[in-house]
């Protein structure tokens, strides 16, 4: 995390010579830009990817396209909620994890913290 934040400072300094506003913006957003560095290194690639979110959005869109016309906003919310619940149930039952339990354990060294059990 320290080296990631130092690298951001280096990049900000390099831009700052020609683009002082860019340097200011980078330094103002430093915590948000480098938040991933507080997680275990093996999580970094997964955190930077929006693939799971995009897949989730595609599934909601696919189901909404079948209906085409919704009578009101509540109907859209019910459909999206039903899709999310269904996918959540599938993710819980699926034995393979996006982030392994071992790597998640490093985030929660206190063994009293309960993580979802793996269903195999």
N, C-alpha and C positions, 0 to 999 in steps of 0.2 A: 504494500500500500504506500509506503514511504517513497519507493522508487517511482511508482506510477505518478504520484503527486509531484515529485521532483521533475519528472519528464514533462508534465503539463506546464510547470513553471518555465522550463527551457523553451518549450514551443511558444508560450505566451511572450517570452522575452524576444524570441526570433521575430514573431509577428509585430511586436511592439515598436520596433524600429521604424517600420514602414506604415503600420496600421495601429496606432495607439488605442483606438476604440475597440479593436478586436482583442487586444491584450486585456483591456479592462473587462470586456465581456467574459473572456475565458477565466480570468481570476475571480470574477463575481460568481461564476457558475462552477467553480472548482469542486465544491462538495458534491454537487449533483453529477458532474461529469466523471468523477472518480469514485462514486459510491460502490461500484462493482468491486473495487479493490479491497473492500472490507470483508468480502466473502472468500471462501477457500479457492485457491487457484484453479482447481478442477471444475469449478462452477462458472468461470468467466465466459467460456464459449457459449454455454447454455443461456447465461443471463443476457448476453449481447444480442442473441437471436430473437426475432419476433415470430419465428415459425409456429410455435404452439398457438399464439394469439391469432395469427392469420388463419390457421387451420380451423380454430374455433369460430372465427367470423365467417369463413366459407360455409361451415356446416349450418350456422344459423341462417345465412343467406339462402342456402339451398332449400332449407325447409320453408322459409318465407316465400320463395319463388313459387312453390307448389300452391300455396294459398292465394297468392297474387293480391287480393283485395281484403283488407282487414276492416271490420266494422267500426273499431275504435282503438285508441292507444292501449287500452287494457288487454285487448286480444293479442297485440304484438308482444306485450310484456309477458303474457302467459305462455306464448309459443317459445320465446327466447328463454324463459325460465325453465320450461320443460326440456328444451334441448340441453341447457347447461346441466340440469340435474341428471339427465340420461348420460351425458358424457362424463360427469363426475363419477357416477356409479361404475362406468366402464373403466375409468382410470384406476379406481380403487381395486377392482377385481383383476386388473391386468398385472401379472407378476413383475414385469419389467418397469423400472422407474426412470423418469426423466432425470432426476437427481437421486443417486443411490442413498440408501439409508446410512451407509458408512460415512459418506461425505456430509450428510445432514447431521450426523452425530457430532461432527466437529464443530457445527454451529451451536449445538446444545450440549455442552460438556456436562451440564447438570442432569444426571440420569433420572431425576424426578420429572423432567419435562416429557410429556407423552407425545410420541409420534404415531401416526396411523400404522397399524399392523399390516404386514404384507400378507395378502391372501395367495396362497400357492396351491 
